[in-house]
Amino acid sequence: MTLYDIPLRTLTGEPTSLADYRGQAVLLVNVASKCGLTPQYAGLERLQKEYGDRGFTVLGVPCNQFAGQEPGSAEEIESFCSATYGVTFPLLEKTDVNGADRHPLYAELTKAADAEGEAGDIQWNFEKFLIGKDGRVVSRIRPRTEPEAPELVAAIEAQLSA
């Protein structure tokens, strides 16, 4: 099984999968509307605007597992993201990223190690996974790293020029 084979749902409940992004670089991020890191939405949207026409997309995955910081309905999440941050990148349905009900996508993603060699559970909201055009995890970026951090931008650009 590859990441492309795992069934997903959009925020509006439509079936999708990462196969829809085959051949693109994807920055997959678990997001939340009421987190101290929520302003990262602005940087994620800037990445989407900067690289979207070059075969890149940000893919947001709302998650309410960290201090209840994403309590809203799909409609509330969409409205908040659009009105507050002008988000144009796709969002998936609210998803568990850790624990017994961890989504199969995150069961695979959490096998990837970060720059320090640590794999395992998602630490907090806004943990990022850069998925290459071949559907493999290229890098795992911990939550406090800003979307426009030089190392993340360099990794995105490397994928787009590969």
Secondary structure as GFF3:
##gff-version 3
##sequence-region A 1 162
A	DSSP	three_ten_helix	3	5	.	.	.	ID=ss1
A	DSSP	beta_strand	8	9	.	.	.	ID=ss2
A	DSSP	beta_strand	15	16	.	.	.	ID=ss3
A	DSSP	three_ten_helix	18	21	.	.	.	ID=ss4
A	DSSP	beta_strand	25	31	.	.	.	ID=ss5
A	DSSP	alpha_helix	40	51	.	.	.	ID=ss6
A	DSSP	three_ten_helix	52	54	.	.	.	ID=ss7
A	DSSP	beta_strand	56	62	.	.	.	ID=ss8
A	DSSP	alpha_helix	74	85	.	.	.	ID=ss9
A	DSSP	alpha_helix	104	109	.	.	.	ID=ss10
A	DSSP	beta_strand	128	131	.	.	.	ID=ss11
A	DSSP	beta_strand	137	141	.	.	.	ID=ss12
A	DSSP	alpha_helix	150	161	.	.	.	ID=ss13
###
